[in-house]
Amino acid sequence: MDRVLETLVLQNYEVVFEVNPATDRFRKIISKPDALIQFPEEGPMSQVRDFIATDKICEADRSIFLTETQLGHVLAKMAGNEPLSVKYRRYSDKNELHYRSISFIPGKNSSSFICAIRDETNEVHRQYEKNLDLRLKNEGIRFIVENMCENFMIVNVSTHECTTFTNSEGNIACKNHYESQINWFADNIVVAQDRDRYLQYFKLDALMERIMEEGGISSITFPVNYKGGRHDFAVTSTLIDDPSERHKKSRYLFLCAQDITSIRAAEARNRELLVSSQFDPLTHLLNRATTEKNIREHLYAAKNDSWNTFMILDIDHFKNVNDEYGHMTGDEVLHHMGNCMREVFRSDDILCRWGGDEFVVFIKGFADEKVLTSRLTILRDKMNTFSSKGMPLQVNLSIGGVCAPNGTTLNMLYQKADEALYDVKNHGRNGISLLRLS
Ligand SMILES: Nc1nc2c(ncn2[C@@H]2O[C@H](COP(=O)(O)OP(=O)(O)OP(=O)(O)O)[C@@H](O)[C@H]2O)c(=O)[nH]1
């Protein structure tokens, strides 16, 4: 068998003919026993073409097959030394699509050429699967880059070769060596004070270990100089196996870098908003709405046999302070009141500016009048010694309060404390009255 035929056999051709172009007749040279079509030993070449063109060929491929396999077309191609292989698809008896080809190879002399038929279905499937994996992988990367992060890096952990995708600059992908890339970032964008922390974290072995320790994903945030300003970047890393290399698994490190500057700023704004919605800006005590909510939550959750204390603290003749010393001094007094309350009560107590010159203290699970009175006395002393711009200004407080078991509603607590306060106001102010509900 000559070399051409040997090659054809090795390449798994099912049927090989020698064709005489002068007579347009074939002579069968090789026919594998499992060949799909068993052709006669010899006959007109048109018989082969017609048979294939009618034998369950895929409709879309028929006319191109007939055109490309015409003798004139075949001879013209071979004269130009162009290899000619016509691909076509046919359905099997089970209606499965098979990928086949018919190839035309020049013979030793111009009096004959070789025509060979082959089934390529398995190869096409293998190629398709590989392409599908690659497509899926690329689609996945594109999705992540477009939707989740601006910058993305894939590192082959065996070769340390890395590809960096930069979405902010129009999906630029560049190949590099992992360590060079990390060093480039360290030299060019990472803020100097964080350089060591950054380099330490991104040492490949250490990072891979950390990913495993942290359950498959590791994240870090560090500041960078980027787009002409200081930005916060969050980098999230994970390890994956390359899905397209089934037999020889390669590990890849995926790193997503997200600019979280605006998210951080929004979080800070939200925190500020939350604080300003809960606190009184002048005294930094809780405002009335938050206090009512917190007290109700406590009353709802606390044990029924516990006792609480609710007190209203009112500055005496505060209107006179404003009128005599001015509104600014009045504000200073209110501010001072807030500071004194924080000094005297515990951080766990609910301290509130209820409104105007009226303050509220709610003490959870505590109702010892003696202790409370001594605390209130300290508070009154502190307010008495208030001075504005070196000028002493005596500020007196009237305090009404109630110690009550937990089942008492907030409305009832307020009402009883207000009655006690009214009593103090009616008896010359500057005093304390604590009721005990049973
Ligand atoms: N400086 C200042 N004054 C305020 C503020 N809020 C309310 N006030 C003033 O607080 C004063 C409260 O006056 P009143 O309710 O008559 O009470 P009072 O003068 O303390 O009189 P008694 O409670 O009866 O002793 C009013 O003049 C309000 O204008 C504030 O934020 N700053």
The ligand as an SDF file (V2000), in Angstrom:
LIG
                    3D

 32 34  0  0  0  0  0  0  0  0999 V2000
  -32.1240   77.9290   74.0660 N   0  0  0  0  0  0  0  0  0  0  0  0
  -33.0550   77.0380   73.7770 C   0  0  0  0  0  0  0  0  0  0  0  0
  -34.2960   77.1890   74.3020 N   0  0  0  0  0  0  0  0  0  0  0  0
  -35.2310   76.2950   74.0270 C   0  0  0  0  0  0  0  0  0  0  0  0
  -34.9970   75.2120   73.2000 C   0  0  0  0  0  0  0  0  0  0  0  0
  -36.1450   74.4920   73.1190 N   0  0  0  0  0  0  0  0  0  0  0  0
  -37.0620   75.0930   73.8770 C   0  0  0  0  0  0  0  0  0  0  0  0
  -36.5200   76.1900   74.4380 N   0  0  0  0  0  0  0  0  0  0  0  0
  -37.1420   77.1770   75.3370 C   0  0  0  0  0  0  0  0  0  0  0  0
  -37.3710   76.5600   76.5680 O   0  0  0  0  0  0  0  0  0  0  0  0
  -38.3320   77.3510   77.2420 C   0  0  0  0  0  0  0  0  0  0  0  0
  -39.2350   76.4440   78.0280 C   0  0  0  0  0  0  0  0  0  0  0  0
  -40.0910   77.2880   78.7260 O   0  0  0  0  0  0  0  0  0  0  0  0
  -41.2760   76.7950   79.6220 P   0  0  0  0  0  0  0  0  0  0  0  0
  -41.9070   75.5810   79.0060 O   0  0  0  0  0  0  0  0  0  0  0  0
  -42.1660   77.9400   79.8980 O   0  0  0  0  0  0  0  0  0  0  0  0
  -40.6040   76.3050   80.9230 O   0  0  0  0  0  0  0  0  0  0  0  0
  -39.7540   77.0640   82.0040 P   0  0  0  0  0  0  0  0  0  0  0  0
  -39.4340   78.4220   81.6030 O   0  0  0  0  0  0  0  0  0  0  0  0
  -38.5880   76.1750   82.3010 O   0  0  0  0  0  0  0  0  0  0  0  0
  -40.7250   77.1110   83.2120 O   0  0  0  0  0  0  0  0  0  0  0  0
  -40.9990   75.9640   84.2560 P   0  0  0  0  0  0  0  0  0  0  0  0
  -40.8060   74.6600   83.5790 O   0  0  0  0  0  0  0  0  0  0  0  0
  -42.3850   76.1730   84.6800 O   0  0  0  0  0  0  0  0  0  0  0  0
  -40.0310   76.1530   85.3480 O   0  0  0  0  0  0  0  0  0  0  0  0
  -39.0770   78.1570   76.1670 C   0  0  0  0  0  0  0  0  0  0  0  0
  -38.7430   79.5170   76.2880 O   0  0  0  0  0  0  0  0  0  0  0  0
  -38.5110   77.6260   74.8470 C   0  0  0  0  0  0  0  0  0  0  0  0
  -38.3890   78.6390   73.8790 O   0  0  0  0  0  0  0  0  0  0  0  0
  -33.6970   75.0860   72.6210 C   0  0  0  0  0  0  0  0  0  0  0  0
  -33.3910   74.1540   71.8710 O   0  0  0  0  0  0  0  0  0  0  0  0
  -32.7780   76.0150   72.9520 N   0  0  0  0  0  0  0  0  0  0  0  0
  1  2  1  0
  2  3  2  0
  2 32  1  0
  3  4  1  0
  4  5  2  0
  4  8  1  0
  5  6  1  0
  5 30  1  0
  6  7  2  0
  7  8  1  0
  8  9  1  0
  9 10  1  0
  9 28  1  0
 10 11  1  0
 11 12  1  0
 11 26  1  0
 12 13  1  0
 13 14  1  0
 14 15  2  0
 14 16  1  0
 14 17  1  0
 17 18  1  0
 18 19  2  0
 18 20  1  0
 18 21  1  0
 21 22  1  0
 22 23  2  0
 22 24  1  0
 22 25  1  0
 26 27  1  0
 26 28  1  0
 28 29  1  0
 30 31  2  0
 30 32  1  0
M  END
$$$$
